[in-house]
Amino acid sequence: MKPGLLYETQSVVEVFKTNVSDINSANGIKELLKSTFSNCQVNFDLEDCDNILRFEGNPCYIEGVISTVSNLGHQIEVLEG
């Protein structure tokens, strides 16, 4: 490994159950997460009974995603598979 070089951390995909039920809230959360956490992909599936939030990005961001959505007044939890 050469000194001074940064290596990207492998991305993970985490799926969350939420209580976000309307498209306007989902779009606002999506944009906030994308601007807060670099190089991530975010999408909602509001047609799913669990109002799924999918987050793909650095695994270090997962707790931050949970905090961000919770601080907006929404429920969010990792969906256990």
Order of alpha helices (4+ residues) and beta strands (2+ residues): beta-alpha-beta-beta-alpha-beta
